[in-house]
Amino acid sequence: MFGDMMNMMGKLKETQKKVEDTKRRLDTVLIDEKSNDEKIKVTLTANRTIKSITISEDLLKNKEELEDYLIITLNKAIEKATKVNETELAAVAKEGLPNIPGMDMFK
C-alpha cells in the first residue's frame, strides 16, 4: 500500500513537471488571427500573451471602427489560443493521473 502511494506521488510530481514544461512550450506556440477583410492582424501565444497587432492605415481614421475590429479579432484569437492551451494541458494531465474509478475528469 505504501509503495503504491509513493509510486502515485512520484507520478504526480512527474506530471506536474510535464505540465510546467508544456506551459513553457505554449509560450512559443503562436496563434494568428485576422479580421475577415484583413484590416487587423493579431498574433498571440497559446498562453494568451499578445505578441503583435497590425492595423490597416484606413482604420486609424475611425476610432470606433478600430475599437470594434480590435475587440472582435482579439476575442477570436483568445478563443483559439484558449482551445490550444486547454487541449495541450488536459492531454498532459490525463496522461499522468492515476486511474481512479469515478474520477473521469478528462473524457
HELIX and SHEET records of a PDB file:
HELIX    1   1 PHE A    2  LEU A   26  1                                  25    
HELIX    2   2 GLU A   57  LYS A   61  5                                   5    
HELIX    3   3 LYS A   63  GLY A   96  1                                  34    
SHEET    1   A 3 LEU A  30  LYS A  34  0                                        
SHEET    2   A 3 ILE A  40  THR A  45 -1                                        
SHEET    3   A 3 ILE A  50  ILE A  55 -1                                        
END                                                                             
